[in-house]
Amino acid sequence: MLIGEVARRSGVSARMLRHYESLCLVRPSGRTGSGYREYSAEDIRRIFQIESLRSLGLSLREIGRALDDPGSTPSALVGDLIRQTRERIAAETELLTQLRRIDAAEPGDWEDVLQVVALLQALGSKSADARQRAALSSAAEVPVPVEALVEAVLSETEPNVAGALRWALARSGDGGPALLARGLDSPVAAVRERAVRSLAELPGGDATEHLRAALANPDSVVRGVAALALGTRGVAEGIPTLIGMIEQGTNDTDAADALSVLASDTSTADRIATTLVDRLAHAARAAPARGRLTQAMAGIPGTTASRALVELSHDEERAVALTAAYLLQLRAGAR
């Protein structure tokens, strides 16, 4: 079969067939009397083998080695292809992410595009100062997309830079709370903590709703930060978590302060006092915990808390009784 016929049947151009021949990938088995290349059935079979391997992403050099080198194994070549493909996909994905972020910034001209690219590169810099400057400048005329800020704050380990990123996020508009909430499910504890602390600094109802949901998170740190943040916002759902923190001695002072804020409402104050009394009853053998729970009564107004303190002033645990008696004196002096 002459080269033109082979090209028509195989879909490989005559020029490419000549290129294959120059690389010794496939050589026509014979020549006609006029000197034209003549391909045998075996030659054509090899051409189809070459095209099949090309479809897998192998280079022509790799194809030649695969077909002619007895030491070449499919597993090794395919393994290399998998690695190369993954690297290529990762690079393309990174590029696509960057393009989407540039598009989200809605640049007006190429100068805007260059500014966004510079900020994105600065956010990924190894220099903490450069990252911090990028975060602080992100509220400029061409802001950094929210997605990029969230990614940066969830990976940031420097406290000052993280603070600047949270500041930028709070001024970045919509979208931040939902993106940060995804970080609450991260398998990495540090990422979960960064996510909830960032949510705690974001204003608005969306952030509050995600903090409410975080009260059910398996991570106790996440639950604690969410409860503290909700307390400062006047949201009472975190009361059980706050009292649990006091009992366990985990940020107990902050938790007691958050309860004091919530206790400005009379009905909530009674609820807090009732829950504290219940926890005191169940913490009968844990003297330090009972002491902290009693001390937390200091910021809880109302008759329920006062009655509880009267009972506690006669408690068998001397430290608890003294604390309760002291708090009663303070209440009497404040009248």
Secondary structure by P-SEA (a helix, b strand, c coil): ccaaaaaaaacccaaaaaaaaaacccccccccccccbbbcaaaaaaaaaaaaaaaacccaaaaaaaaccccccaaaaaaaaaaaaaaaaaaaaaaaaaaaaaaaaccccaaaaaaaaaaaaaaacccaaaaaaaaaaccccccccaaaaaaaaaacccaaaaaaaaaaaaacccaaaaaaaaacccccaaaaaaaaaaaaacccaaaaaaaaaacccccaaaaaaaaaaaaaaccccaaaaaaaaaaaccaaaaaaaaaaaaaccaaaaaaaaaaaaaaaaaacccaaaaaaaaaaccccccaaaaaaaaaaaacccaaaaaaaaaaaaaaaaac
